[in-house]
């Protein structure tokens, strides 16, 4: 069985690592904040002292950290993965980062004979816990095939997207569709409030038809309950939309919806909402207008 090193035991990483342990993979974990490894140790994981040690002790190293610069740090800083890799091993990056940087990281790892897959995920914390993540994978096909059992232990819809960087490109398309959808839900709920409709039956009514979506099912109830705890934070949503902006500049063309949600999330970040869940986008208007009361339970 593949020996797996796992870096980044945050909101997503922790449940994903638990699912690898449950599937029987021998696991060594590393996290910048050590205490976040404890639940995994209780389930049988070993803890490494550095990302380098994980690389030295594993066949495959998986990382799910925050942004492009964090993956770069995990890989190439002193004590990073790159210093411990050897011919024949694989590094899988499951964070959402720049497709362009991904290709560069992959080339650099290959100099030491280490293959890289970019395998960002969608489905949120719940998908990570329930093993229903979508996983979009870029890299060599034979490397993908060798790692499929790992992906199957963490997710449900596993898609080979093509060469290095294509997993990240696919994920950015996902983020455009998802963020515009979230704006649609937020706008719908604000309209419900402005029109004086009863929120819960209205959401129920529109959930079964053409307006249904993951955002409506999962985030509208949170908004109605004034629950702005992060599954996916505004900070990370905004980070992804910055990646989208770069991606769009690379491919060229007009993408007004993506530009609009990018600017709205940037504004939410500026206003200090970064650590709230992305459903907190709605509070842009609560704060700005001063006329709309906060969402009350069940009513808007
Ligand atoms: P998170 O809870 O903030 O966890 C991030 C993890 O990365 C933490 O373990 C953090 O360590 C570690 N980390 C960050 N920067 C680091 C660095 N420079 N060096 C070493 N470790 C570092 O974030 P998350 O929600 O799990 O998201 C992780 C990735 O998955 C992001 O790329 C995000 O866009 C993507 N994603 C998230 C969701 C979601 O719903 N949350 C869904 C799909 C994809 P510390 O514990 O020390 O902070």
Boltz pocket constraint, residues with backbone or C-beta under 6 A from the ligand:
constraints:
  - pocket:
      binder: B
      contacts: [[A, 8], [A, 9], [A, 10], [A, 11], [A, 12], [A, 13], [A, 31], [A, 32], [A, 33], [A, 36], [A, 64], [A, 65], [A, 66], [A, 67], [A, 69], [A, 70], [A, 71], [A, 73], [A, 74], [A, 94], [A, 95], [A, 96], [A, 97], [A, 121], [A, 122], [A, 123], [A, 124], [A, 125], [A, 231], [A, 232], [A, 233], [A, 236], [A, 240]]
      max_distance: 6.0
